[in-house]
Amino acid sequence: MRTSYAIGVDVGGTRIAAGLVERKGRIVKDAKALTPKGGPFAVVDAVIDLAAQVSAGVHQGEISGVGIGLPAQIDFARQSVEFCTNLPLAGVDVRALVMSRSKYQVTIDNDGNLAALGESRYGAARGVRDFIMITLGTGVGGGMFVAGEPYRGSRGLGAEVGHMVIQLDGPACPCGGTGHIESYLGRAALALKGREIAATFKGRAILEAAGGDIDTVTAEDVIKASLSGDEPATRILMDAGVILGRSLVGLVNLLNPQMVVVGGGIGEACPFIIERAAEMIADEALAGRRDVTVVQAELGNDAGILGAACLAFDEYDSREGLHR
Ligand SMILES: [Zn+2]
């Protein structure tokens, strides 16, 4: 039987959001909660509670299942959480715990892969068979589509676009590596640049955006100053665009994608990071690969819920032998 709905759950470091989603991608009901700090079982309880809230009153047979996106490295084939820096979920069998206490089939995946899945079905990459997704936020994540399917690698741990080495002796990355994209383009890295400028005479607008306290300058303050026309703040973000573009040249040469989709809170707040990155790729990628388009993601705050719901639809359809 073809179901009408899926439940998508987006688990973040600060917030968990769930939605009841129609096959066409409309979120008919949603619910949010702060991510509990009380350990893994509190997080699982919150997921179960939100899933129950959004599905209340809908017949069980109408719902394909629950998709859950986690900010974690996930062995997709085994459905296990291997590493998770921001939440205490490594080694926790999230899928089995949620499934044992809800009526639905549950599938988990990395949030970057799900952002790509959501954009491919409902967003900027509709109908695009080969694309790279990169999400700029607290972390830098991503996903890849190759020949119309998500590419996750041998165990599902792949497509970590944010953790490619771009400088051999670069700064430490939160993942423990060195010189990764995230160590240049994550929220913390942009905030650090903002604080460096705010400490000089050029940093008045950034300092003002942060309420006058250098220690509290965030990436969002840099964006705010830039949008009000501040040149030094804009320079920080232009430089970020150059780093983004140049670090994607290798992937573009390797995979020859049709499109690069830039999402995440920072990516979506800052169109000229994307414009600058597009210029770098056009300048530097090998001939024949320069026609790649670089676009902003379209799903915004709903990306996590929609991508997770897509996963639940796809898993249901493949169990039932249905085709998209
Ligand atoms: Zn890293």
Boltz pocket constraint, residues with backbone or C-beta under 6 A from the ligand:
constraints:
  - pocket:
      binder: B
      contacts: [[A, 162], [A, 163], [A, 173], [A, 174], [A, 175], [A, 176], [A, 177], [A, 178], [A, 180], [A, 182], [A, 183]]
      max_distance: 6.0
